Amino acid sequence: MTSSIETPSGKNAKSENFPVGSWLLPAHLRPHVAAFYAFARAGDDIADNPALSADEKVARLTAFGDALKAGSGDALLFAKAHTLRDSRAATNVTNQHGLDLLDAFKQDAVKNRYQSWAELIEYCNLSAAPVGRYLLDLHGESREGWPASDALCNALQVLNHLQDCQEDHREMDRVYLPQAWLTSHGATLADLQASTANGALRAVLDQCLDETERLLREAAFLPSRLKNRRLAMESSVILFLARRLTRLLRNGDPVAGRVKLSKFDFARCGMAGIIWGALMAGQRVARS
């Protein structure tokens, strides 16, 4: 192992598509959310570093996992793992969510193609769903909210894959679009490097969006299943943003240029989501 473990990309919470530990969450829990995000960001950056071999990526990620589980490794080199370990001691939230993310990053190091939608969702269950599960556990929520939370997080992951479909292929030779769908629609990997999406690739993107909309319909139940009003509002805002990005990707072309949310989208979805989340949380209180 080298004297440098992390490979920072410069990305941070502000560069994400969706809010990470926003002011909507309880203030006393935000440092724990920040610790979880920093740990995840460090692992993701290692997996995405083109200068590292697959074996080196896996070795570094394994060392991060050992530091999280057992407190092993240099305190400075593995500071983010040690911080999350300390957070666990304070919150009693299982380390498994962080370890699941590391398994996803290890998979990114060695696996570049997904044959089916089901296989892609299996990956999302490691790369995205643990984030929502962590937040629910941190807020003391029942695990009955996990299925809706998983659906929301997995939808967000797929939307990110669609946004970055050209960049992922060009820079890391990763293709998250199901290979079976590419074949059935007559699309090829070369289509991802064109200046615009052709009809075949557009059909694949739309099929992914069809399945994403199904996930978002399942995710719509999440705010009403949460006891914590602030978490309900946060999840509702994210749900509104995800629906908006889905519409933008339906009408836009991620091959021609990055399709992204605007500041107005964030403002409008934020307001609508806060109101809807508060309403859903209020209805749950009334039922209990």
Secondary structure, 3 states (H helix, E strand, C coil): CCCCCCCCCCCCHHHCCCCCCCCCCCHHHHHHHHHHHHHHHHHHHHHHCCCCCHHHHHHHHHHHHHHHHHCCCCCCCCHHHHHHHHHHHHHCCCCHHHHHHHHHHHHHHHCCECCCHHHHHHHHHHHCHHHHHHHHHHCCCCHHHHHHHHHHHHHHHHHHHHHCHHHHHHHHCCECCCHHHHHHCCCCHHHHHCCCCCHHHHHHHHHHHHHHHHHHHHHCCCHHHCCCHHHHHHHHHHHHHHHHHHHHHHHCCCCCCCCCCCHHHHHHHHHHHHHHHHHHHHHHHHHC
